[in-house]
């Protein structure tokens, strides 16, 4: 009788890149998603580690890499020999670290299958994000141990011609050793150097100096930093795109639930902002469900010519009711759908239905009414409109449809109530100017934020999605700085970014003494450099 062999897992050494989760390769994400056990470097940035592990299953075991390369290899081999899929997660590229190479060598001496997934080099990515392109002769080094760094080889690499460049990752605490080593190896003390901290992160910051003075210029930096030396450094002022995005470093308050804030927060990050999502509204079912029950029956029975959605919450409320009764999109039959704006229309499309009407102009009740045809008893055999919405919605839309000859069933689809107050540190930041901007997307977000957390500081830039929201903000004593031409989430973010650019241009035209005492509102005045 042949005894069944115990299955052997495999080991995958994964390069996680420099820190920006967007630089993870597809293969890296797939490897972690299939992993049973992940051993990670403590140097992997927290935001990156969170993003990577979010791809894995709930049963994933995780542990930090501790000990010598041989010790770490033993942990991985033990997991693989138990039939598990083990992943070794390292910052940057695996072969950029001597210690990781030794781990791979130890694994290769066994019969356990393994693979190495390359990652974006830390030194290369950070210098690129900082706007310093490589010259024709480019050397990249991720130094695990400055003591063993071959400074003569570094000096030789920099001496290969005027277009030579070097990108070197070291710990900020080792900068003085690096300077001394470079000078001792004969590197010109006047050679330009840039030091970049928190590379590819939300607070990346680069300072330029020379080999003689970069240690003093980088005071306050911590953790791994990238030194870029040589031909690419002078181009930083023109090509440094990451730190020059319009909203770079702005802390922006987004008073919406996490489910609703996704598109806005993603767009803010594109422009370099750091969004902070604070729910101000909790959505609850109506106190009496009878109205909605009748409305759903009416939709199925052909009682309505139109259903008008004024929010994504209303779309969700109707589809939840459909699901309760075992209905789907087919049961809308000949009912036409109107949506107050693009975000609401996208929510409808997500259920497989294309809306017939979205405002061509202003995305508001007035904008929708401008495009909504009057009732015609010859063209419209059914003259009734279903308007499912929040309990606190204004009467503008219902009144306007009635004026156009339609019968309107104005139904409470959901209730909006104030969310619980945010943590004390968030409330303090709101009132003390800790947020550079706040983006209001409805009148209720204004009322509820002030109610649960207090009024934003006068230094905070206030953006409102449309005129009704702006009116409410003014009623609460807020100064409205930004309002887009079209009432949409993406247009509101675009308008805030344009406002930031205008502020920066105004400050750039001021003499240095005036900048320091400038009354210009906004965070650019505080961080202008």
C-alpha positions in Angstrom: 0.0 0.0 0.0 1.4 3.4 -1.0 1.2 6.1 1.5 -0.1 9.4 0.1 2.5 12.1 0.0 1.8 15.3 2.0 1.2 18.2 -0.4 3.8 20.9 -0.4 2.9 24.5 -0.7 5.0 27.2 -2.4 6.8 30.4 -1.5 6.4 33.7 -3.4 8.7 36.6 -2.7 6.8 39.7 -3.6 8.1 43.2 -4.2 5.5 45.6 -2.9 7.0 48.7 -4.5 7.9 52.0 -2.8 4.7 52.9 -0.9 2.0 54.1 -3.2 -0.6 51.2 -3.4 -1.2 52.2 -7.1 2.3 50.9 -8.0 1.5 47.3 -6.9 1.8 45.0 -9.9 -1.2 42.8 -10.8 0.9 39.7 -10.1 1.7 41.0 -6.6 -2.0 41.4 -5.8 -2.8 38.0 -7.1 0.0 36.3 -5.1 -1.2 37.9 -1.8 -4.9 37.2 -2.6 -4.0 33.5 -2.9 -1.7 33.4 0.2 -2.3 31.5 3.5 0.6 33.1 5.3 2.3 36.5 4.7 5.7 37.4 6.3 6.2 41.2 5.8 9.0 43.7 6.4 8.3 46.3 9.1 9.6 48.9 6.6 6.6 48.3 4.3 4.5 51.6 4.8 1.3 51.0 6.8 -0.9 52.3 4.0 0.7 49.9 1.5 0.5 47.0 4.0 -3.2 47.7 4.6 -3.9 47.8 0.9 -2.0 44.6 0.2 -3.5 42.6 3.0 -7.0 43.8 2.1 -6.7 41.6 -1.0 -6.2 38.5 1.1 -8.7 36.1 2.6 -10.0 36.4 6.2 -8.0 33.3 7.3 -4.7 34.8 6.3 -1.9 34.4 8.9 0.5 37.3 9.0 3.7 38.0 10.9 6.6 40.5 10.7 10.0 39.3 9.3 12.3 38.9 12.3 15.8 37.6 12.7 18.6 36.8 10.2 17.8 35.8 6.6 18.2 32.2 7.5 15.6 32.5 10.3 13.1 34.2 8.0 13.6 31.5 5.3 12.9 28.8 7.9 9.5 30.4 8.7 8.6 30.5 5.0 9.8 26.9 4.4 7.9 25.6 7.5 4.6 27.1 6.1 5.2 25.8 2.6 6.0 22.2 3.9 2.7 22.3 5.8 1.0 22.7 2.5 0.4 26.5 2.7 1.0 29.2 0.2 3.6 31.5 1.8 4.3 35.1 0.7 7.4 37.1 1.6 6.4 40.8 1.3 9.3 43.3 0.9 9.4 47.0 0.2 10.6 48.0 -3.3 12.1 45.1 -5.3 13.2 41.8 -3.7 16.6 41.8 -5.4 17.3 45.3 -4.2 17.9 44.0 -0.7 21.0 41.9 0.1 19.3 40.3 3.0 16.3 39.2 0.9 18.6 37.8 -1.7 20.2 35.6 1.0 16.7 34.4 2.0 16.0 33.4 -1.6 19.3 31.6 -1.8 18.4 29.6 1.4 15.1 28.7 -0.1 16.6 27.7 -3.4 18.8 25.0 -1.7 15.6 23.1 -0.8 13.0 21.3 -3.0 10.2 23.7 -2.1 9.0 25.5 -5.2 9.3 29.3 -5.2 9.0 32.4 -7.4 10.1 36.0 -7.2 7.6 38.8 -8.2 9.5 42.0 -9.1 8.4 45.2 -7.5 9.0 48.8 -8.6 12.4 49.9 -7.2 12.1 52.2 -4.2 14.9 54.4 -5.3 13.8 54.7 -8.9 10.1 55.3 -8.1 10.7 58.0 -5.5 13.2 59.9 -7.6 10.7 59.8 -10.5 7.8 61.0 -8.3 10.1 63.8 -7.2 10.7 64.8 -10.8 14.3 63.7 -11.3 14.7 61.6 -14.5 17.6 59.2 -14.8 20.5 60.1 -17.0 21.9 57.8 -19.7 24.1 56.3 -16.9 21.9 55.6 -13.9 22.7 53.5 -10.7 20.1 52.5 -8.1 21.0 51.2 -4.6 18.7 50.2 -1.8 21.2 50.1 1.1 20.2 47.7 3.9 23.4 48.6 5.8 25.4 51.8 5.1 28.4 50.3 6.9 28.8 47.8 4.0 28.1 50.3 1.2 30.9 50.5 -1.4 31.4 54.3 -1.6 34.2 53.9 -4.1 31.8 52.1 -6.4 29.2 54.9 -5.9 31.8 57.5 -6.7 32.8 55.6 -9.8 29.2 55.5 -10.9 28.8 59.2 -10.5 32.1 59.8 -12.3 31.1 58.2 -15.6 30.2 61.5 -17.3 28.2 64.7 -16.9 24.9 62.8 -17.3 25.6 60.3 -14.6 23.1 60.0 -11.7 22.5 57.9 -8.6 19.4 57.1 -6.6 20.2 55.7 -3.2 17.8 54.5 -0.5 19.1 54.8 3.1 17.8 55.4 6.6 17.5 59.0 7.5 19.7 58.3 10.6 22.5 57.3 8.3 22.7 60.5 6.2 25.8 61.8 8.0 27.6 58.5 7.3 26.7 58.7 3.7 27.9 62.2 3.3 31.2 61.4 5.0 31.6 58.3 2.8 30.9 60.2 -0.4 33.4 62.9 0.4 36.0 60.4 1.4 35.5 58.6 -1.9 36.2 61.8 -3.8 32.7 62.9 -4.8 32.6 66.7 -5.4 31.1 68.5 -2.4 29.3 70.9 -4.7 27.4 68.1 -6.6 23.6 68.6 -6.4 21.7 66.3 -4.1 18.0 65.9 -3.4 16.6 64.2 -0.3 13.1 62.8 -0.5 11.2 61.5 2.5 7.9 59.5 2.6 8.5 58.7 -1.0 5.3 58.3 -3.1 3.3 58.9 0.1 0.7 61.5 0.9 3.3 63.7 2.6 6.3 63.2 0.3 8.7 66.1 0.6 11.9 66.8 -1.2 14.7 69.3 -0.4 17.6 70.1 -2.6 21.2 71.0 -1.6 24.7 69.7 -2.2 26.8 66.8 -1.0 28.4 69.2 1.5 25.1 70.3 3.0 22.3 67.8 2.5 22.4 66.4 6.0 21.5 69.8 7.5 18.9 70.4 4.8 17.2 67.1 5.7 16.9 67.7 9.4 13.6 66.3 10.6 13.4 63.5 8.1 12.8 60.0 9.4 12.6 56.4 8.1 13.9 55.5 4.7 14.8 58.4 2.4 16.0 58.5 -1.2 19.1 60.5 -2.1 19.2 61.5 -5.8 22.6 62.8 -6.9 23.8 64.0 -10.3 22.2 65.1 -13.5 18.5 64.7 -12.7 18.5 67.0 -9.6 18.4 70.4 -11.4 15.3 69.3 -13.3 13.2 68.8 -10.2 11.7 72.3 -10.2 10.1 71.7 -13.7 9.4 68.0 -13.5 8.4 67.5 -9.9 4.8 66.5 -10.5 3.8 64.6 -7.3 4.4 67.4 -4.9 3.2 70.1 -7.3 -0.4 68.8 -7.7 -2.9 71.5 -7.0 -4.2 70.1 -3.6 -1.0 68.4 -2.5 -0.9 68.0 1.2 -4.4 69.6 1.8 -6.4 67.9 4.5 -9.9 67.9 3.1 -13.0 67.1 5.2 -15.6 65.0 3.3 -18.8 65.0 5.3 -20.3 61.9 3.7 -20.5 58.2 4.6 -17.7 55.9 3.4 -20.1 54.3 0.9 -21.0 57.7 -0.6 -17.6 59.4 -0.4 -15.7 56.9 -2.7 -15.8 58.9 -5.9 -15.1 62.2 -4.2 -12.2 60.9 -2.1 -10.6 59.1 -5.1 -10.7 62.4 -7.1 -9.3 64.4 -4.3 -6.3 61.9 -4.1 -5.7 62.4 -7.8 -5.1 66.1 -7.0 -2.9 65.2 -4.0 -5.3 65.9 -1.2 -5.7 63.8 2.0 -9.4 63.2 2.4 -11.0 62.6 5.8 -14.4 61.0 5.6 -16.8 62.0 8.4 -20.4 60.7 8.2 -22.9 63.4 9.1 -26.0 61.6 8.0 -27.3 58.2 8.8 -29.9 56.7 6.5 -32.8 54.8 8.0 -36.0 53.3 6.7 -39.2 55.3 6.9 -41.2 55.0 10.1 -44.2 53.7 8.3 -43.4 51.5 5.3 -47.0 51.5 3.9 -46.3 54.4 1.4 -43.3 52.6 -0.1 -45.2 49.3 -0.3 -48.0 51.0 -2.3 -45.4 52.7 -4.5 -43.6 49.5 -5.4 -46.9 47.8 -6.2 -47.8 50.8 -8.4 -44.5 50.6 -10.3 -45.2 46.9 -11.2 -48.9 47.6 -12.0 -48.2 50.4 -14.5 -49.6 53.2 -12.3 -46.7 55.6 -13.1 -45.3 57.1 -16.2 -42.1 58.3 -14.5 -40.1 57.7 -11.4 -37.8 60.5 -10.5 -34.7 59.8 -8.4 -33.1 62.7 -6.5 -30.3 60.8 -4.7 -28.4 57.5 -4.7 -30.1 56.8 -1.4 -33.5 56.9 -3.1 -32.2 54.5 -5.8 -30.9 52.1 -3.1 -34.2 52.3 -1.1 -36.3 51.3 -4.1 -34.0 48.5 -5.1 -34.0 47.1 -1.6 -37.8 47.0 -1.7 -37.7 45.3 -5.0 -35.4 42.7 -3.6 -37.7 42.1 -0.6 -40.5 41.2 -3.0 -38.3 39.1 -5.4 -38.5 41.7 -8.2 -35.8 43.0 -10.5 -35.2 45.6 -13.2 -37.6 43.8 -15.6 -40.5 44.8 -13.4 -40.1 48.5 -14.2 -41.8 47.7 -17.5 -42.6 50.9 -19.4 -41.8 53.3 -16.5 -39.4 56.0 -17.5 -36.6 57.1 -15.2 -35.3 60.6 -14.5 -32.3 61.4 -12.3 -31.3 64.7 -10.8 -27.6 64.3 -11.6 -24.8 62.1 -12.9 -24.1 60.3 -9.6 -27.7 59.2 -9.3 -27.8 58.2 -12.9 -24.7 56.0 -12.4 -26.5 54.3 -9.4 -29.4 53.5 -11.7 -27.1 52.1 -14.4 -25.5 49.9 -11.9 -28.8 48.0 -11.8 -28.8 47.5 -15.5 -31.2 50.4 -16.5 -30.5 53.4 -18.6 -32.2 56.6 -17.4 -34.3 58.5 -19.9 -33.6 61.9 -18.5 -30.6 63.6 -16.7 -30.4 67.4 -16.7 -28.5 68.9 -19.6 -27.6 71.9 -17.5 -27.6 72.5 -13.8 -27.8 69.2 -11.9 -30.5 70.3 -9.4 -34.2 70.3 -9.0 -34.5 73.4 -11.1 -32.2 71.9 -13.8 -34.3 68.7 -14.0 -37.5 70.7 -14.2 -36.1 72.8 -17.1 -35.8 69.6 -19.1 -38.9 67.8 -17.9 -41.7 67.9 -20.5 -45.2 69.1 -19.3 -48.0 66.5 -19.1 -49.8 65.9 -22.4 -53.1 63.9 -22.2 -52.6 62.7 -25.7 -48.9 61.7 -25.6 -49.0 60.6 -22.0 -51.6 57.9 -21.3 -50.5 57.8 -17.7 -50.1 61.1 -15.9 -48.6 60.2 -12.6 -45.0 60.5 -11.3 -43.4 58.7 -8.4 -41.0 60.8 -6.4 -39.2 58.6 -3.7 -37.0 60.8 -1.6 -35.8 61.8 1.9 -38.1 62.9 4.6 -36.4 66.3 4.8 -36.3 67.0 1.0 -37.5 70.4 -0.2 -40.8 70.8 -2.1 -39.3 72.5 -5.2 -39.3 69.4 -7.4 -42.8 68.2 -6.4 -44.3 71.6 -6.9 -42.6 72.1 -10.3 -43.9 68.8 -11.6 -47.4 69.6 -10.4 -47.3 73.0 -12.2 -46.4 71.0 -15.4 -49.6 69.1 -15.1 -48.3 65.9 -13.5 -49.9 64.1 -10.6 -47.1 63.5 -8.1 -46.9 60.7 -5.5 -44.3 62.3 -3.1 -43.2 59.2 -1.1 -40.8 59.1 1.9 -38.3 56.4 0.8 -35.9 56.9 3.6 -35.2 59.1 6.6 -32.0 61.0 7.2 -30.9 61.5 10.7 -27.7 63.0 12.2 -24.9 60.6 12.6 -23.0 60.2 15.9 -20.4 63.0 16.6 -16.9 62.2 15.2 -14.0 61.6 17.6 -12.8 64.5 19.7 -9.6 65.0 17.6 -11.7 65.4 14.5 -14.0 67.9 16.2 -11.0 69.9 17.5 -9.4 69.9 14.0 -12.7 71.2 12.4 -13.0 74.1 14.9 -9.3 75.0 15.0 -8.5 75.1 11.3 -6.9 71.6 11.1 -8.7 71.0 7.8 -7.6 73.0 4.8 -11.0 72.6 3.1 -14.5 71.1 3.5 -16.7 69.9 0.6 -20.4 70.1 1.3 -22.7 68.1 -1.1 -26.1 69.0 0.3 -27.8 71.4 2.8 -28.2 68.5 5.3 -24.4 67.9 5.3 -24.0 71.6 6.3 -26.6 71.5 9.1 -25.5 68.1 10.4 -21.8 68.8 10.4 -22.3 72.0 12.4 -24.7 70.2 14.7 -22.4 67.3 15.5 -18.9 68.9 15.3 -19.2 72.7 15.2 -18.5 75.3 12.5 -15.4 75.0 10.4 -12.7 77.5 11.2 -12.6 80.7 9.1 -9.3 79.6 7.7 -10.9 76.5 6.1 -11.9 76.8 2.5 -15.6 76.0 2.1 -16.8 74.4 -1.1 -20.5 73.8 -1.9 -21.9 71.6 -4.6 -24.7 74.0 -5.7 -26.7 77.1 -4.9 -29.1 75.5 -2.3 -26.1 74.1 -0.4 -24.4 77.4 -0.6 -27.4 79.3 0.8 -27.5 76.9 3.8 -23.8 77.4 4.4 -24.3 81.2 4.4 -27.2 80.9 6.8 -24.9 79.1 9.2 -22.4 82.0 9.0 -19.9 80.3 6.7 -18.0 82.0 3.9 -18.5 80.1 0.6 -15.2 80.1 -1.4 -15.9 77.5 -4.1 -19.0 76.6 -6.1 -18.8 74.7 -9.4 -20.8 75.7 -12.5 -22.4 72.3 -12.6 -23.6 70.6 -9.4 -21.7 67.3 -9.4 -19.2 65.7 -7.1 -16.4 65.7 -9.6 -17.0 69.3 -10.7 -16.9 70.4 -7.1 -13.4 68.8 -6.7 -12.3 70.3 -10.0 -13.4 73.7 -8.8 -11.5 73.3 -5.5 -8.4 72.4 -7.4 -8.7 75.4 -9.6 -9.2 77.6 -6.6 -6.0 76.3 -5.1 -4.1 77.1 -8.3 -5.4 80.7 -8.2 -4.3 81.1 -4.6 -0.8 79.8 -5.4 -0.5 82.2 -8.3 -1.6 85.2 -6.2 1.0 84.3 -3.5 3.7 83.8 -6.1 3.2 87.4 -7.3 3.6 88.8 -3.8 6.9 90.0 -2.3 8.2 87.5 0.4 7.4 89.9 3.2 3.8 90.3 2.1 3.5 86.5 1.8 4.3 86.0 5.4 1.6 88.5 6.5 -0.9 87.7 3.7 -4.6 87.8 4.4 -5.2 85.5 1.4 -7.4 82.7 2.6 -6.5 79.1 2.2 -3.9 76.5 3.0 -1.6 77.5 0.1 -0.8 80.7 2.1 0.3 78.6 5.0 2.5 76.1 3.2 3.8 78.2 0.3 7.4 77.5 -0.4 
